[in-house]
Protein backbone atom coordinates (compact mmCIF):
# COMPACT_ATOMS: atom_id res chain seq x y z
CA UNK A 1 0.00 0.00 0.00
CA UNK A 2 1.46 3.34 -1.06
CA UNK A 3 1.37 6.62 0.85
CA UNK A 4 0.53 9.57 -1.34
CA UNK A 5 1.66 12.99 -0.20
CA UNK A 6 1.28 16.53 -1.49
CA UNK A 7 3.93 19.17 -1.92
CA UNK A 8 2.14 21.36 0.63
CA UNK A 9 3.95 23.40 3.27
CA UNK A 10 4.75 21.47 6.42
CA UNK A 11 4.08 24.36 8.80
CA UNK A 12 2.61 27.83 8.81
CA UNK A 13 -0.31 29.28 6.94
CA UNK A 14 -0.99 29.07 3.22
CA UNK A 15 -0.39 32.14 1.07
CA UNK A 16 -4.08 33.02 1.05
CA UNK A 17 -5.30 33.27 4.63
CA UNK A 18 -8.96 33.81 5.41
CA UNK A 19 -10.14 34.63 8.89
CA UNK A 20 -13.66 34.74 10.33
CA UNK A 21 -15.14 38.22 10.66
CA UNK A 22 -18.26 39.82 12.11
CA UNK A 23 -21.04 41.34 10.04
CA UNK A 24 -23.36 43.61 11.97
CA UNK A 25 -26.15 46.05 11.28
CA UNK A 26 -28.39 48.14 13.50
CA UNK A 27 -32.08 47.89 12.62
CA UNK A 28 -34.02 50.93 13.82
CA UNK A 29 -37.71 50.11 13.57
CA UNK A 30 -38.62 53.78 14.12
CA UNK A 31 -36.82 54.66 10.87
CA UNK A 32 -38.41 51.73 9.03
CA UNK A 33 -41.90 52.57 10.38
CA UNK A 34 -41.48 56.16 9.13
CA UNK A 35 -40.77 54.86 5.61
CA UNK A 36 -43.10 51.84 5.24
CA UNK A 37 -45.93 50.13 7.07
CA UNK A 38 -44.58 47.26 9.18
CA UNK A 39 -46.82 44.25 9.62
CA UNK A 40 -46.77 40.92 11.36
CA UNK A 41 -45.02 38.26 9.21
CA UNK A 42 -42.99 40.95 7.39
CA UNK A 43 -39.33 40.14 6.77
CA UNK A 44 -36.51 42.64 7.20
CA UNK A 45 -33.42 41.56 5.25
CA UNK A 46 -30.54 42.69 7.45
CA UNK A 47 -27.21 41.07 6.46
CA UNK A 48 -26.32 40.12 2.87
CA UNK A 49 -24.27 36.94 2.47
CA UNK A 50 -22.44 36.04 -0.74
CA UNK A 51 -22.35 32.47 -2.01
CA UNK A 52 -19.84 30.18 -0.27
CA UNK A 53 -20.23 31.76 3.17
CA UNK A 54 -20.18 29.81 6.43
CA UNK A 55 -21.97 31.44 9.38
CA UNK A 56 -20.78 29.96 12.65
CA UNK A 57 -23.24 31.94 14.75
CA UNK A 58 -25.71 34.81 14.63
CA UNK A 59 -27.88 36.71 17.07
CA UNK A 60 -29.06 40.12 18.20
CA UNK A 61 -28.84 42.64 20.96
CA UNK A 62 -31.72 44.96 21.80
CA UNK A 63 -30.27 48.49 22.01
CA UNK A 64 -33.57 50.35 22.45
CA UNK A 65 -36.56 48.48 23.89
CA UNK A 66 -39.90 48.48 22.12
CA UNK A 67 -42.24 50.77 24.08
CA UNK A 68 -45.31 50.96 21.82
CA UNK A 69 -46.09 47.31 21.05
CA UNK A 70 -44.38 45.64 24.01
CA UNK A 71 -45.52 42.17 22.93
CA UNK A 72 -43.71 42.54 19.57
CA UNK A 73 -41.58 39.50 18.74
CA UNK A 74 -39.05 38.78 16.02
CA UNK A 75 -37.13 35.72 14.82
CA UNK A 76 -33.69 35.63 13.21
CA UNK A 77 -33.21 33.35 10.23
CA UNK A 78 -32.88 33.29 6.47
CA UNK A 79 -34.90 32.57 3.34
CA UNK A 80 -35.07 28.84 4.06
CA UNK A 81 -35.44 28.76 7.85
CA UNK A 82 -37.01 31.89 9.41
CA UNK A 83 -35.74 31.03 12.90
CA UNK A 84 -32.47 29.30 12.00
CA UNK A 85 -30.52 31.55 14.39
CA UNK A 86 -32.94 32.76 17.05
CA UNK A 87 -36.46 31.57 17.87
CA UNK A 88 -39.22 34.12 18.30
CA UNK A 89 -38.50 36.48 21.22
CA UNK A 90 -39.77 39.83 22.48
CA UNK A 91 -37.77 43.00 21.88
CA UNK A 92 -39.14 44.97 24.85
CA UNK A 93 -36.03 44.70 27.07
CA UNK A 94 -32.73 46.47 26.42
CA UNK A 95 -29.33 44.87 26.73
CA UNK A 96 -30.74 41.39 26.15
CA UNK A 97 -28.77 39.25 23.76
CA UNK A 98 -30.78 36.45 22.23
CA UNK A 99 -29.02 33.11 22.28
CA UNK A 100 -28.38 31.03 19.19
CA UNK A 101 -30.95 28.31 18.54
CA UNK A 102 -29.69 24.85 19.44
CA UNK A 103 -30.34 23.45 15.97
CA UNK A 104 -27.78 25.90 14.55
CA UNK A 105 -25.08 25.33 17.15
CA UNK A 106 -22.64 24.14 14.47
CA UNK A 107 -23.39 26.95 12.07
CA UNK A 108 -24.67 26.87 8.52
CA UNK A 109 -23.00 27.01 5.11
CA UNK A 110 -24.66 29.07 2.37
CA UNK A 111 -23.81 27.67 -1.07
CA UNK A 112 -25.84 30.43 -2.76
CA UNK A 113 -26.18 34.10 -1.86
CA UNK A 114 -28.75 34.73 0.88
CA UNK A 115 -29.63 37.16 3.65
CA UNK A 116 -29.96 36.93 7.41
CA UNK A 117 -33.40 38.27 8.20
CA UNK A 118 -35.55 39.46 11.06
CA UNK A 119 -39.03 37.98 10.70
CA UNK A 120 -41.72 39.81 12.65
CA UNK A 121 -43.69 36.98 14.24
CA UNK A 122 -45.98 38.57 16.86
CA UNK A 123 -47.22 42.18 16.72
CA UNK A 124 -45.07 44.74 14.91
CA UNK A 125 -42.24 46.73 16.48
CA UNK A 126 -42.41 50.49 15.91
CA UNK A 127 -39.58 51.98 17.99
CA UNK A 128 -37.18 49.15 18.94
CA UNK A 129 -33.55 49.33 17.86
CA UNK A 130 -31.78 45.98 17.42
CA UNK A 131 -28.15 45.21 16.53
CA UNK A 132 -27.99 42.05 14.42
CA UNK A 133 -24.64 40.23 14.17
CA UNK A 134 -23.18 37.17 12.46
CA UNK A 135 -19.75 35.53 12.61
CA UNK A 136 -18.91 34.60 9.02
CA UNK A 137 -16.13 32.97 7.03
CA UNK A 138 -15.47 33.10 3.30
CA UNK A 139 -15.17 29.54 1.99
CA UNK A 140 -15.18 30.42 -1.71
CA UNK A 141 -12.92 28.08 -3.70
CA UNK A 142 -9.52 29.55 -4.48
CA UNK A 143 -8.89 29.87 -8.22
CA UNK A 144 -6.52 27.18 -9.47
CA UNK A 145 -6.08 25.73 -5.96
CA UNK A 146 -5.45 22.28 -7.39
CA UNK A 147 -2.68 23.62 -9.66
CA UNK A 148 -0.49 24.56 -6.70
CA UNK A 149 0.27 21.02 -5.55
CA UNK A 150 2.08 18.08 -7.01
CA UNK A 151 1.41 14.58 -5.75
CA UNK A 152 3.99 11.84 -5.32
CA UNK A 153 4.11 8.34 -3.94
CA UNK A 154 6.22 8.35 -0.77
Secondary structure, DSSP 4 states (H G I P E B T S, - for coil): ---EEE---SSS--SS----EEEEEEEEHHHHHHHS---TT-EEEEEEE-SSEEEEEEEEEEEE---SSTT-EEEEE-SS-TTSSEEEEE--STTPBPPPPGGGTT-EEESS-EEEEEEEEES--SS-EEEEEEEEEE-PPPTTGGGG--EEE-
